[in-house]
Amino acid sequence: MVAKVFYNQSCSICRAEINHYKKITKDEFDFVDVTNNEMAKVQTKSDAATLIRRMHVIENGHLYAGAKAFIIVWSKIPRYRWLAKILGLPVIFTLFHLVYEFVAFILFLKNKGQLSSNK
């Protein structure tokens, strides 16, 4: 089943990461830019700020965000499965989650200006 990945195309770091995944995957993902995307808000039941704050993935009807979303993405890419396994371990995941939240917050502050045009 194809996972739907919601990401912020307006963020240069997010865009570079997703473009990398697009190059190395085939049909594992449906990538959805959340920038000015009302359908993304409906599908995730999230507001614009929530969507640009973290990457989101819908897999098997469940919505995941942040570090957990990355674990899901990496687990489907052969060259990153090892990373998903290591960072998915309970204690390590907690640390990964904290680092992700810090970085995501910095990127959110950098990109929050787009919210005024994303309402």
C-alpha positions as CSV (number, residue, x, y, z in Angstrom):
1,M,0.0,0.0,0.0
2,V,1.3,3.5,-0.9
3,A,1.9,5.8,2.0
4,K,0.8,9.5,1.5
5,V,3.6,11.9,2.6
6,F,2.6,15.5,3.4
7,Y,5.5,17.9,3.4
8,N,6.2,21.6,3.1
9,Q,7.5,22.3,-0.4
10,S,8.1,26.0,0.5
11,C,10.8,24.9,3.0
12,S,14.1,24.5,1.2
13,I,15.4,21.8,3.6
14,C,12.1,19.9,3.4
15,R,12.0,20.1,-0.4
16,A,15.5,18.9,-0.7
17,E,14.8,15.9,1.5
18,I,11.6,14.9,-0.3
19,N,13.2,15.4,-3.7
20,H,15.9,13.0,-2.6
21,Y,13.3,10.4,-1.7
22,K,11.5,11.0,-4.9
23,K,14.7,10.1,-6.8
24,I,15.3,6.9,-5.0
25,T,11.8,5.5,-4.7
26,K,9.3,4.4,-7.3
27,D,5.7,3.7,-6.1
28,E,6.1,3.6,-2.3
29,F,4.8,7.1,-1.7
30,D,2.3,9.7,-2.8
31,F,4.1,13.0,-2.0
32,V,1.7,15.9,-1.2
33,D,2.8,19.5,-0.9
34,V,0.9,21.1,2.0
35,T,1.6,24.7,0.8
36,N,-1.8,26.4,0.2
37,N,-3.4,22.9,-0.1
38,E,-6.9,22.8,1.3
39,M,-7.2,19.1,0.4
40,A,-4.2,18.3,2.6
41,K,-5.9,20.0,5.5
42,V,-9.1,17.9,4.9
43,Q,-7.2,14.6,4.5
44,T,-5.1,15.1,7.6
45,K,-7.8,16.9,9.6
46,S,-5.0,19.5,10.4
47,D,-4.6,23.2,10.1
48,A,-1.9,24.9,8.0
49,A,0.4,25.6,11.0
50,T,0.3,21.9,12.0
51,L,1.0,20.8,8.5
52,I,4.0,23.1,7.9
53,R,5.4,22.3,11.4
54,R,6.0,18.6,10.8
55,M,6.1,16.0,8.1
56,H,3.0,13.9,8.1
57,V,2.3,10.4,6.7
58,I,-1.0,8.6,6.2
59,E,-0.4,4.8,6.1
60,N,-3.1,2.2,6.3
61,G,-5.6,4.9,7.2
62,H,-3.5,6.2,10.2
63,L,-2.0,9.6,10.4
64,Y,1.6,9.9,11.8
65,A,3.6,13.1,12.3
66,G,7.2,14.1,13.0
67,A,9.8,11.6,13.9
68,K,7.3,8.7,13.6
69,A,6.5,9.8,10.0
70,F,10.2,9.7,9.2
71,I,10.5,6.2,10.6
72,I,7.7,5.1,8.3
73,V,9.3,6.7,5.3
74,W,12.7,5.3,6.0
75,S,11.4,1.8,6.7
76,K,10.1,1.7,3.1
77,I,13.4,2.8,1.4
78,P,15.9,-0.1,1.3
79,R,19.0,2.1,1.8
80,Y,17.4,3.7,4.9
81,R,15.8,0.7,6.6
82,W,18.7,0.3,8.9
83,L,18.2,3.9,10.0
84,A,14.5,3.3,10.7
85,K,15.4,0.2,12.8
86,I,18.0,2.0,14.9
87,L,16.1,5.3,15.4
88,G,12.9,3.3,16.0
89,L,14.4,1.6,19.1
90,P,12.6,3.0,22.2
91,V,15.3,4.9,24.0
92,I,16.9,6.1,20.7
93,F,13.5,7.1,19.3
94,T,12.9,9.3,22.3
95,L,16.2,11.2,21.5
96,F,15.4,11.2,17.8
97,H,12.0,12.7,18.5
98,L,13.4,15.5,20.7
99,V,16.1,16.4,18.1
100,Y,13.4,16.3,15.3
101,E,11.1,18.5,17.3
102,F,13.9,21.1,17.9
103,V,14.9,21.2,14.2
104,A,11.3,21.2,13.1
105,F,10.5,24.2,15.4
106,I,13.5,26.1,14.0
107,L,12.3,25.4,10.4
108,F,8.7,26.3,11.4
109,L,9.9,29.7,12.7
110,K,11.9,30.2,9.5
111,N,8.8,29.3,7.3
112,K,5.8,30.5,9.4
113,G,5.5,33.6,7.2
114,Q,3.8,31.5,4.6
115,L,0.9,31.0,7.0
116,S,-0.6,34.4,6.2
117,S,-1.0,33.3,2.6
118,N,-2.0,29.7,3.6
119,K,-5.3,30.4,5.3
